[in-house]
């Protein structure tokens, strides 16, 4: 029973992170932390961006949950921390490798879902300024967009 609770906590954290990432992107990155996020909307020379600091910012809650949960042996908290870390890994794979192709080996897909994810992010990047952007999430895509991609492929 405890392992099911721990698993549920990890899955819950993973799912909640999409909402947390959406809110952080909309209200922090396109708000007071724009100075770190701006270079992500305008390609500048070099491999790294100031925007990459968000990796560390988002890793802190995961690390704290895992560390403090282990110290105090509160395993659901440890699982919650691993759920946050799993979302961070997913974010890296999808955002950095698949969408922005920082390492050019994930170029092609025939999946209507993944094409919709890529399109949604492209729509977000049409805005090069702090204001006026839309589509702040990563993994959630409206069904209509997926259906449109499916139709486009047939």
C-alpha positions in Angstrom: 0.0 0.0 0.0 2.8 2.4 0.8 4.4 1.8 -2.6 1.1 2.7 -4.3 0.9 6.0 -2.3 4.5 6.8 -3.2 3.9 6.0 -6.9 0.7 8.1 -6.8 2.7 11.0 -5.2 5.3 10.8 -8.0 2.7 10.8 -10.7 0.7 13.6 -9.1 3.9 15.7 -9.0 4.6 15.0 -12.6 1.1 16.0 -13.7 1.0 19.1 -11.5 4.3 20.3 -12.9 2.7 21.0 -16.3 0.5 23.6 -14.5 3.4 24.9 -12.4 5.5 25.2 -15.6 2.7 27.0 -17.4 2.2 29.5 -14.5 5.9 30.1 -14.0 6.4 30.6 -17.8 3.4 33.0 -18.0 3.8 35.0 -14.8 7.5 34.8 -14.0 9.4 34.3 -17.2 7.2 36.7 -19.1 7.0 38.9 -16.0 9.7 39.9 -13.5 12.2 37.2 -14.7 12.0 38.3 -18.4 15.7 39.4 -18.1 16.6 35.7 -17.9 14.0 34.5 -20.5 14.4 37.2 -23.2 17.3 35.5 -24.9 15.2 32.4 -25.5 12.9 34.4 -27.7 15.7 36.0 -29.8 18.4 33.7 -31.0 21.8 35.0 -29.9 25.2 33.5 -30.6 26.5 30.8 -28.3 25.2 27.4 -27.1 24.0 28.5 -23.7 21.2 31.1 -22.9 20.4 33.0 -19.7 17.2 31.1 -19.9 19.1 27.9 -19.0 19.3 29.1 -15.4 15.6 28.1 -15.1 16.9 24.5 -15.0 18.5 25.2 -11.7 15.6 27.2 -10.4 13.2 24.3 -11.1 15.6 21.7 -9.8 15.7 23.2 -6.3 12.2 22.0 -5.2 12.9 18.5 -6.6 16.2 18.3 -4.7 14.7 19.7 -1.5 11.8 17.1 -1.6 14.2 14.2 -2.3 16.8 15.3 0.3 14.5 16.3 3.1 12.2 13.4 2.4 15.1 11.0 2.8 16.5 12.7 5.8 13.1 12.5 7.6 12.1 9.3 5.9 8.9 10.7 4.5 8.8 8.6 1.3 5.8 10.3 -0.4 7.8 13.5 -0.3 10.7 11.7 -1.9 8.4 10.4 -4.6 7.0 13.9 -5.1 10.6 15.1 -5.6 11.3 12.3 -8.1 8.0 13.2 -10.0 9.3 16.8 -10.3 12.7 15.5 -11.5 10.9 13.3 -14.1 9.0 16.2 -15.5 12.3 18.2 -15.6 13.9 15.4 -17.7 10.8 15.3 -19.9 11.0 19.1 -20.3 14.7 18.8 -21.3 14.0 16.1 -23.8 11.0 17.7 -25.4 11.9 21.4 -25.2 15.6 21.4 -25.7 16.1 18.3 -27.9 12.9 17.8 -29.8 11.5 21.4 -30.2 14.7 23.5 -30.3 16.9 20.8 -31.5 19.9 21.9 -29.5 21.4 18.5 -30.3 20.3 17.7 -33.8 19.2 14.1 -33.6 15.4 14.4 -32.9 14.2 16.0 -36.0 11.5 13.8 -37.5 8.2 12.6 -36.2 5.0 11.3 -37.7 3.0 11.7 -34.5 0.2 14.2 -34.7 0.5 14.8 -31.0 4.2 15.7 -31.2 3.7 17.9 -34.3 1.0 19.8 -32.4 3.4 20.2 -29.4 6.0 21.6 -31.8 3.4 23.9 -33.5 2.1 25.2 -30.2 5.7 26.2 -29.1 6.3 27.8 -32.5 3.2 29.9 -32.0 4.5 30.9 -28.6 7.8 32.1 -30.2 6.0 34.3 -32.7 6.1 36.9 -30.0 9.6 38.2 -29.4 8.7 40.5 -26.5 7.6 40.1 -22.8 4.0 41.0 -23.6 1.5 39.4 -26.0 2.7 35.8 -25.9 0.3 32.9 -25.7 0.6 29.1 -25.3 2.8 28.8 -22.2 2.6 25.1 -21.5 4.6 22.3 -22.9 2.8 18.9 -23.0 -0.9 19.9 -23.0 -2.2 20.5 -26.5 -5.9 21.0 -27.4 -7.4 18.0 -29.1 -8.3 20.1 -32.1 -4.7 20.9 -32.8 -3.8 17.1 -32.7 -6.8 16.4 -35.0 -5.6 19.2 -37.4 -2.1 17.6 -37.5 -3.7 14.2 -38.1 -5.8 15.6 -41.0 -2.7 17.4 -42.4 -0.8 14.1 -42.6 -3.6 12.2 -44.4 
